[in-house]
Amino acid sequence: MKIRRIDHLGIAVPDLEEAVRAYEALGFTMEAVHDVPSEKVRAAFFSTGESRLELLEPTDPTSVIAKFLKTRSGLHHVCVVVDDIDQALLELKGAGVALVDETPRTGAGGCRVAFVHPRSAAGVLIELKEGPSSQAAG
């Protein structure tokens, strides 16, 4: 598996509109907002050179992001781009890496994503995303 680049950093926020205003005041420009019903979140994306920031607001109190915000806030995950997500998952599983997803799911913008469990990445949730960075991430 070859990681091509960091696609985005996912940041959990309790109020997306308030967070968007704060990041715009910091000089970031919002490029898109996506509803991701399967993940029960709304996501706003900001370009930062080759990478992006993704602000994630829960849309349901049972979502992963809502649960995350109950105990902490801020950085939720790091997303990296891989060429072939199915092959990457096979290789990681074969290497004994703990996976949240053994098969890809659909993320924001319809891209294919899967997550590596934080226990296999020094406490950081890693999102694998298939394809070019021009796709929206989830």
VEXVEXSE-331606 format. One record per residue: x, y, z of N, C-alpha, C in turn. Coordinates in steps of 0.02 Angstrom, whole numbers, plus 32768, in hexadecimal, padded with zeros to 4 digits. Example, Ala and Ser with C-alpha at 12.3 -4.5 7.8 and 13.67 -1.06 7.14 Angstrom:
<sites>
+------+------+------+------+------+------+------+------+------+
|  n_X |  n_Y |  n_Z | ca_X | ca_Y | ca_Z |  c_X |  c_Y |  c_Z |
+------+------+------+------+------+------+------+------+------+
| 8294 | 7EE4 | 8186 | 8267 | 7F1F | 8186 | 8294 | 7F5B | 8186 |
| 8282 | 7F90 | 8162 | 82AC | 7FCB | 8165 | 8285 | 8002 | 818A |
+------+------+------+------+------+------+------+------+------+
</sites>
This chain:
<sites>
+------+------+------+------+------+------+------+------+------+
|  n_X |  n_Y |  n_Z | ca_X | ca_Y | ca_Z |  c_X |  c_Y |  c_Z |
+------+------+------+------+------+------+------+------+------+
| 802B | 7FC5 | 8000 | 8000 | 8000 | 8000 | 802D | 803E | 8000 |
| 801E | 806B | 7FD3 | 8043 | 80AA | 7FD2 | 8013 | 80E3 | 7FE3 |
| 8026 | 810A | 8014 | 8000 | 8145 | 8025 | 8018 | 817E | 7FF9 |
| 7FEB | 819C | 7FD4 | 7FFE | 81D1 | 7FA5 | 8007 | 8215 | 7FC6 |
| 7FDC | 8224 | 7FF7 | 7FE1 | 8265 | 8019 | 7FAC | 8269 | 8050 |
| 7FB2 | 829B | 807A | 7F7C | 82A9 | 80A9 | 7F47 | 82CF | 8082 |
| 7F0A | 82B6 | 8084 | 7ED3 | 82D7 | 8062 | 7EB4 | 830D | 808E |
| 7EA5 | 82FB | 80CD | 7E87 | 832D | 80FA | 7E8F | 8318 | 8142 |
| 7E85 | 834A | 816D | 7E81 | 833F | 81B5 | 7E38 | 834A | 81C8 |
| 7E1A | 8319 | 81EA | 7DD5 | 831E | 8200 | 7DD1 | 833A | 8246 |
| 7DAB | 8370 | 824F | 7DA6 | 8392 | 828F | 7D5D | 8391 | 82A6 |
| 7D50 | 8373 | 82E0 | 7D0C | 836F | 82FB | 7CF9 | 83B2 | 831B |
| 7CBE | 83CB | 8309 | 7CA5 | 840A | 8324 | 7C5C | 8402 | 8338 |
| 7C47 | 8423 | 836F | 7C01 | 841D | 8384 | 7BD1 | 8447 | 835A |
| 7BEA | 847D | 833B | 7BC0 | 84AB | 8315 | 7BE5 | 84BF | 82D5 |
| 7BCF | 84A3 | 829D | 7BF3 | 84AD | 825E | 7BF2 | 84F6 | 8248 |
| 7BBA | 8519 | 824D | 7BB7 | 855F | 8237 | 7BE7 | 858A | 8260 |
| 7BE9 | 857F | 82A1 | 7C17 | 85A5 | 82CC | 7C5F | 8595 | 82BA |
| 7C6E | 8556 | 82AF | 7CB2 | 8542 | 829E | 7CC7 | 855D | 825A |
| 7C99 | 855D | 8229 | 7CA8 | 8579 | 81E7 | 7CBA | 85C3 | 81EE |
| 7C93 | 85E8 | 8215 | 7CA2 | 8630 | 821F | 7CE8 | 8638 | 823E |
| 7CF8 | 860E | 826F | 7D3A | 8613 | 8290 | 7D72 | 8605 | 825F |
| 7D6B | 85D1 | 8236 | 7DA1 | 85C0 | 8206 | 7DA5 | 85F3 | 81CE |
| 7D6D | 8610 | 81BA | 7D70 | 8645 | 8187 | 7D92 | 8683 | 81A5 |
| 7D86 | 8692 | 81E4 | 7DA8 | 86CA | 8204 | 7DF3 | 86BE | 8209 |
| 7E08 | 867E | 820B | 7E4F | 866D | 820C | 7E6F | 8671 | 81C6 |
| 7E46 | 867D | 8193 | 7E60 | 8684 | 8150 | 7E54 | 8649 | 8122 |
| 7E32 | 8615 | 813A | 7E22 | 85DB | 8111 | 7DE4 | 85EB | 80E7 |
| 7DDF | 85CC | 80AC | 7DA5 | 85D5 | 8080 | 7D81 | 8592 | 8079 |
| 7D41 | 8592 | 808B | 7D1A | 8555 | 8085 | 7D0D | 8546 | 803C |
| 7D17 | 8507 | 8029 | 7D0C | 84F4 | 7FE3 | 7CCC | 84CC | 7FD9 |
| 7CB5 | 84A7 | 800C | 7C79 | 847E | 8003 | 7C5E | 8467 | 8047 |
| 7C1D | 8458 | 8047 | 7BFD | 8439 | 8081 | 7BD9 | 83FB | 8068 |
| 7BE1 | 83C3 | 808B | 7BC0 | 8385 | 8078 | 7B9A | 8369 | 80B3 |
| 7B5E | 8351 | 80A7 | 7B3A | 8329 | 80D8 | 7B4D | 82E1 | 80CA |
| 7B5D | 82BC | 8100 | 7B6F | 8276 | 80F9 | 7B40 | 824E | 8126 |
| 7B04 | 823F | 810D | 7AD3 | 821C | 8136 | 7AEB | 81DA | 8153 |
| 7B13 | 81B5 | 812D | 7B2B | 8174 | 8145 | 7B57 | 817B | 8183 |
| 7B79 | 81B4 | 818A | 7BA4 | 81C1 | 81C4 | 7B83 | 81EF | 81F7 |
| 7B48 | 8209 | 81E6 | 7B22 | 8236 | 8211 | 7B4A | 8275 | 8222 |
| 7B67 | 8293 | 81ED | 7B8E | 82D1 | 81F5 | 7B82 | 82FF | 81BB |
| 7B93 | 833E | 81C7 | 7B99 | 8372 | 8193 | 7BE2 | 8387 | 8194 |
| 7BFF | 838D | 8159 | 7C47 | 839C | 8155 | 7C53 | 83D9 | 8129 |
| 7C7D | 8406 | 8141 | 7C93 | 8440 | 811A | 7CDD | 8437 | 810B |
| 7CF0 | 8444 | 80CD | 7D35 | 843B | 80B7 | 7D56 | 847E | 80A8 |
| 7D95 | 8484 | 80BC | 7DBE | 84BF | 80B0 | 7DFE | 84AA | 808F |
| 7E10 | 84CA | 8057 | 7E50 | 84BA | 8036 | 7E8A | 84D8 | 805D |
| 7EBF | 84B2 | 8060 | 7EFD | 84C9 | 8080 | 7F38 | 84AF | 8057 |
| 7F40 | 84CA | 801B | 7F74 | 84B0 | 7FEE | 7F5D | 846E | 7FD1 |
| 7F88 | 843A | 7FD5 | 7F76 | 83F8 | 7FBB | 7F46 | 83D3 | 7FE9 |
| 7F41 | 83E7 | 8026 | 7F16 | 83C5 | 8057 | 7EDA | 83F0 | 8067 |
| 7EAE | 83D5 | 8091 | 7E73 | 83FA | 80A5 | 7E66 | 83EF | 80EF |
| 7E3D | 841B | 810A | 7E21 | 8411 | 814D | 7DD8 | 83FD | 8143 |
| 7DC0 | 83CF | 816B | 7D7B | 83BA | 8169 | 7D5E | 83C5 | 81AF |
| 7D2E | 83F2 | 81B5 | 7D0C | 83FD | 81F4 | 7CCE | 83D1 | 81F5 |
| 7CC5 | 83AA | 822A | 7C90 | 8378 | 822E | 7C60 | 8389 | 8267 |
| 7C20 | 8392 | 8257 | 7BEC | 839F | 8288 | 7BBD | 8363 | 828A |
| 7BAF | 8348 | 82C5 | 7B7F | 8311 | 82C7 | 7B38 | 8329 | 82B6 |
| 7B13 | 82FF | 8293 | 7ACD | 830E | 8284 | 7A9E | 82E1 | 82AC |
| 7ABC | 82B5 | 82D4 | 7A95 | 8286 | 82FC | 7ABD | 8278 | 833C |
| 7A9C | 8276 | 8376 | 7AC1 | 826B | 83B4 | 7AE1 | 8225 | 83BA |
| 7ACF | 81F7 | 838D | 7AED | 81B4 | 838E | 7B28 | 81AD | 835F |
| 7B39 | 81E3 | 833C | 7B70 | 81DE | 830B | 7BB4 | 81D8 | 832F |
| 7BE4 | 81BF | 830B | 7C28 | 81B8 | 8325 | 7C43 | 81FC | 833A |
| 7C36 | 8230 | 8312 | 7C4F | 8273 | 8322 | 7C2D | 828E | 8361 |
| 7BEC | 8283 | 836A | 7BCA | 8299 | 83A7 | 7BE9 | 8277 | 83E4 |
| 7BF6 | 8236 | 83DF | 7C15 | 8212 | 8417 | 7C5B | 822B | 8424 |
| 7C80 | 823A | 83F0 | 7CC4 | 8255 | 83F6 | 7CC2 | 8297 | 841C |
| 7C93 | 82C2 | 840A | 7C8E | 8305 | 8429 | 7C79 | 8303 | 8472 |
| 7C5D | 82CC | 8489 | 7C4A | 82C6 | 84D0 | 7C87 | 82C3 | 84FE |
| 7CBF | 82AA | 84E3 | 7CFB | 82A2 | 850D | 7D35 | 82CF | 84F9 |
| 7D33 | 82E9 | 84BC | 7D6B | 8313 | 84A4 | 7D54 | 8339 | 8466 |
| 7D7F | 8363 | 844D | 7D70 | 8387 | 840F | 7DB1 | 838F | 83E8 |
| 7DAB | 83AA | 83AD | 7DE6 | 83B6 | 8385 | 7DF3 | 837F | 8352 |
| 7E33 | 836F | 8348 | 7E47 | 833F | 8314 | 7E24 | 82FC | 831F |
| 7E00 | 82E6 | 82EC | 7DDE | 82A6 | 82EF | 7E02 | 8271 | 82C6 |
| 7E1B | 8284 | 828A | 7E3E | 8253 | 8261 | 7E6C | 8274 | 822E |
| 7E9A | 824C | 8214 | 7EC6 | 8260 | 81DE | 7EB4 | 8234 | 81A2 |
| 7EA5 | 8253 | 8169 | 7E92 | 822E | 812D | 7ECC | 822D | 80FC |
| 7EDD | 81F2 | 80E4 | 7F11 | 81EB | 80B1 | 7EF4 | 81CB | 8072 |
| 7F10 | 81DD | 8039 | 7EF9 | 81C3 | 7FF9 | 7F22 | 8185 | 7FE6 |
| 7EFF | 8151 | 7FD2 | 7F1F | 8115 | 7FB7 | 7F03 | 8107 | 7F72 |
| 7F29 | 80E5 | 7F48 | 7F13 | 80D7 | 7F03 | 7EDB | 80A3 | 7F01 |
| 7EE1 | 806E | 7F29 | 7EB2 | 8036 | 7F27 | 7E9F | 8025 | 7F6F |
| 7E66 | 803B | 7F85 | 7E52 | 8032 | 7FCB | 7E47 | 7FE8 | 7FDC |
| 7E2D | 7FC1 | 7FAD | 7E23 | 7F7A | 7FBB | 7E65 | 7F57 | 7FC8 |
| 7E96 | 7F65 | 7F9E | 7ED9 | 7F48 | 7FA6 | 7EF9 | 7F60 | 7FE7 |
| 7EF1 | 7FA0 | 7FF6 | 7F0E | 7FBC | 8034 | 7EF1 | 7F98 | 8071 |
| 7EAF | 7F8D | 8071 | 7E8F | 7F6B | 80AA | 7EA8 | 7F23 | 80B0 |
| 7EB0 | 7F01 | 8078 | 7ECA | 7EBC | 807A | 7F11 | 7EBB | 8097 |
| 7F3B | 7EE8 | 8081 | 7F80 | 7EEB | 8099 | 7F82 | 7EFC | 80E4 |
| 7F5B | 7F2C | 80F9 | 7F5A | 7F3F | 813F | 7F41 | 7F06 | 816B |
| 7F0B | 7EE7 | 8155 | 7EF0 | 7EAE | 817B | 7F24 | 7E76 | 8180 |
| 7F46 | 7E68 | 8149 | 7F7A | 7E35 | 8147 | 7FB4 | 7E45 | 8175 |
| 7FC0 | 7E85 | 8180 | 7FF7 | 7E9B | 81AC | 7FE1 | 7E9F | 81F5 |
| 7FA2 | 7E8C | 8202 | 7F89 | 7E8D | 8247 | 7F72 | 7ED1 | 8260 |
| 7F67 | 7F00 | 8233 | 7F50 | 7F42 | 8245 | 7F06 | 7F3E | 8257 |
| 7EF2 | 7F5C | 828F | 7EAC | 7F5D | 82A3 | 7E85 | 7F8E | 8278 |
| 7E4F | 7F76 | 825A | 7E27 | 7F9F | 822E | 7DE2 | 7FAB | 824C |
| 7DC8 | 7FE7 | 8242 | 7D83 | 7FF6 | 8253 | 7D57 | 7FD9 | 821B |
| 7D6F | 7FE0 | 81DD | 7D4B | 7FC9 | 81A2 | 7D75 | 7F96 | 817C |
| 7D5A | 7F5B | 8170 | 7D7E | 7F2A | 8147 | 7D6A | 7F31 | 80FE |
| 7D33 | 7F55 | 80F1 | 7D1E | 7F65 | 80AD | 7D10 | 7FB0 | 80AA |
| 7D1C | 7FCF | 8071 | 7D10 | 8017 | 806B | 7CC7 | 802A | 8074 |
| 7CBC | 8067 | 808A | 7C79 | 8084 | 808E | 7C7A | 80C4 | 8065 |
| 7C40 | 80E1 | 805C | 7C3A | 811F | 8035 | 7C41 | 815A | 8063 |
| 7C70 | 8187 | 8052 | 7C7A | 81C4 | 8079 | 7C5B | 8200 | 8056 |
| 7C6B | 823B | 806F | 7C52 | 8279 | 8051 | 7C66 | 827C | 8008 |
| 7C39 | 8294 | 7FDF | 7C47 | 829B | 7F98 | 7C47 | 8259 | 7F72 |
| 7C34 | 8223 | 7F95 | 7C30 | 81E2 | 7F74 | 7C70 | 81BB | 7F6E |
| 7CA6 | 81D4 | 7F8C | 7CE6 | 81B1 | 7F87 | 7CE6 | 8174 | 7FB5 |
| 7D12 | 8144 | 7FA6 | 7D18 | 8107 | 7FCE | 7D4C | 8113 | 8006 |
| 7D37 | 8104 | 8043 | 7D62 | 810E | 807D | 7D5F | 80D2 | 80AC |
| 7D91 | 80CC | 80D6 | 7D93 | 8099 | 810B | 7DC1 | 80B4 | 8142 |
| 7DB6 | 809C | 817F | 7DDB | 80B6 | 81B8 | 7E07 | 8081 | 81D8 |
| 7E43 | 8097 | 81ED | 7E72 | 806E | 8214 | 7E66 | 8080 | 825D |
| 7E61 | 804D | 8287 | 7E54 | 8059 | 82CE | 7E8E | 807F | 82EE |
| 7E7F | 80AE | 831B | 7EB3 | 80D5 | 833D | 7EE8 | 80AB | 8362 |
| 7ED5 | 8070 | 837A | 7F06 | 8047 | 839E | 7F3F | 8030 | 8370 |
| 7F35 | 8032 | 832F | 7F6A | 801F | 8300 | 7F8F | 805B | 82E5 |
| 7F7E | 8097 | 82FC | 7F9F | 80D4 | 82E3 | 7FAE | 8104 | 831C |
| 7FC9 | 80E9 | 8352 | 7FDF | 8112 | 838B | 7FA8 | 8141 | 83A3 |
| 7F6A | 8129 | 83A4 | 7F33 | 814F | 83BF | 7F0F | 817D | 838F |
| 7F22 | 817D | 834F | 7F03 | 81A9 | 831E | 7ED8 | 8180 | 82EE |
| 7E9A | 8196 | 82E3 | 7E6F | 8176 | 82B1 | 7E88 | 818A | 826C |
| 7E95 | 8158 | 8241 | 7EAD | 8165 | 81FD | 7E76 | 8152 | 81CC |
| 7E65 | 8180 | 81A0 | 7E35 | 8173 | 816B | 7E5C | 8167 | 812B |
| 7E4C | 8130 | 8109 | 7E67 | 8123 | 80C7 | 7E34 | 8139 | 8094 |
| 7E4A | 815D | 8061 | 7E1D | 8175 | 802D | 7E39 | 8160 | 7FEA |
| 7E0E | 8144 | 7FC0 | 7E25 | 8130 | 7F7E | 7E1D | 8169 | 7F4D |
| 7E51 | 8174 | 7F26 | 7E4B | 81A1 | 7EEE | 7E6C | 81E4 | 7EF5 |
| 7E61 | 820F | 7EC5 | 7E81 | 8251 | 7EC3 | 7E64 | 8280 | 7EF8 |
| 7E8B | 82B1 | 7F0B | 7E76 | 82E0 | 7F3F | 7E3E | 830E | 7F27 |
| 7E2E | 830D | 7EE6 | 7DF8 | 8337 | 7ECE | 7DB4 | 831E | 7EE5 |
| 7DB1 | 82DF | 7EFC | 7D72 | 82C5 | 7F18 | 7D6A | 82E1 | 7F5D |
| 7D2C | 82EA | 7F72 | 7D1F | 82FE | 7FB7 | 7D2B | 82C2 | 7FE4 |
| 7D41 | 82CE | 8021 | 7D50 | 8298 | 804F | 7D1C | 8294 | 8086 |
| 7D1F | 825C | 80AA | 7CF1 | 8253 | 80E1 | 7D10 | 823C | 811E |
+------+------+------+------+------+------+------+------+------+
</sites>
